[in-house]
């Protein structure tokens, strides 16, 4: 496998990991919080992003971008988000276009509020960072 093929595979895998994270968070909504599975997936996302850069926000499930999960996980890994909306008008345009895929930013944040809160806890941050760098 060439280095270009390996990079393309990692890029595709990272997008699949974001989808897996979205599914992990959907399953945890009734109880709330960040599940072990979601934390493990976040570790893998950071690991992939460190190798090939972050996936574009446009390739990530809308709910994760709208809620701030995409940005927060990349921040934990010290990675810059890619192709984020630049202003409120762009966010509103995207909310209108993507409403059926995850609602507004407010709805998305409400759905994952406990997970977002967990992503500020030093223990969760350390867990995600340590596993991503090993």
C-alpha positions in Angstrom: 0.0 0.0 0.0 1.4 3.4 -1.0 1.5 6.3 1.4 -1.2 8.0 -0.7 -3.4 4.9 -0.3 -2.8 4.7 3.4 -3.6 8.4 3.8 -6.9 8.0 1.8 -7.8 5.0 3.9 -7.2 6.9 7.2 -9.3 9.9 5.8 -12.2 7.5 5.0 -11.8 5.8 8.4 -12.0 9.1 10.2 -15.3 9.9 8.5 -16.6 6.5 9.5 -15.5 7.1 13.1 -17.4 10.4 13.2 -20.5 8.5 12.1 -19.8 5.9 14.8 -19.5 8.6 17.4 -22.8 10.1 16.3 -24.4 6.6 16.8 -22.7 6.2 20.2 -24.2 9.5 21.3 -27.6 8.7 19.9 -27.6 5.5 22.0 -26.6 7.4 25.1 -29.2 10.2 24.8 -31.7 8.7 27.2 -29.1 8.3 30.0 -27.0 11.2 28.8 -23.3 11.6 29.2 -20.3 10.4 27.3 -20.2 6.6 27.1 -17.1 4.5 27.1 -17.7 3.6 23.5 -18.0 7.3 22.6 -14.8 8.2 24.5 -12.9 5.4 22.7 -14.2 6.5 19.3 -13.1 10.1 20.2 -9.6 8.7 20.9 -9.5 7.1 17.5 -10.8 10.2 15.7 -8.0 12.3 17.3 -5.4 9.6 16.4 -6.6 9.7 12.7 -6.7 13.5 12.6 -3.2 13.7 13.9 -2.0 11.6 11.0 -4.0 13.2 8.2 -5.6 16.3 9.5 -9.2 16.8 10.5 -12.1 15.8 8.3 -14.0 18.7 6.8 -17.0 19.8 8.9 -19.1 19.1 5.8 -18.3 15.4 5.9 -19.3 15.1 9.6 -22.9 14.3 10.8 -24.7 17.7 11.1 -25.7 17.1 14.7 -22.1 16.8 15.8 -21.1 20.0 14.0 -24.2 21.9 15.2 -23.9 20.8 18.8 -20.2 21.6 19.0 -19.0 18.1 19.5 -16.9 18.2 16.3 -15.0 21.3 17.4 -14.7 20.2 21.1 -13.1 16.8 20.2 -10.7 18.4 17.8 -9.8 21.0 20.5 -9.0 18.2 23.0 -6.6 16.8 20.4 -5.1 20.2 19.6 -6.4 20.0 16.0 -7.9 22.8 14.1 -11.5 22.2 12.7 -11.8 22.4 9.0 -14.4 24.4 6.9 -16.6 25.6 9.8 -19.3 28.2 9.2 -17.7 31.6 9.4 -20.6 33.7 10.6 -24.1 33.6 12.0 -25.7 34.0 8.6 -23.9 30.9 7.4 -25.0 28.9 10.5 -28.6 30.0 9.9 -28.4 28.9 6.3 -27.0 25.5 7.3 -29.7 25.1 10.0 -32.4 25.8 7.5 -30.9 23.3 5.0 -30.0 20.6 7.5 -33.0 20.9 9.8 -34.3 17.4 8.9 -30.9 15.9 9.6 -30.6 17.0 13.2 -32.5 20.2 13.8 -31.1 23.5 14.9 -27.9 24.1 16.9 -30.0 24.6 20.0 -31.8 21.2 19.5 -28.5 19.4 18.8 -26.8 20.9 21.9 -29.8 19.9 24.0 -29.5 16.3 22.7 -25.9 16.0 23.7 -25.6 18.4 26.6 -24.3 15.9 29.0 -21.7 14.6 26.6 -20.6 18.2 25.9 -20.3 18.7 29.7 -18.3 15.5 30.0 -15.9 16.7 27.3 -14.9 19.5 29.7 -14.0 17.2 32.6 -10.3 16.8 33.2 -10.6 13.1 33.6 -12.4 12.6 30.2 -9.9 15.0 28.5 -6.9 13.1 29.9 -8.4 9.7 28.9 -9.1 10.8 25.3 -5.7 12.5 25.0 -3.6 9.7 26.5 -5.2 7.0 24.4 -5.0 9.0 21.2 -1.3 9.6 21.7 -0.3 6.1 22.5 
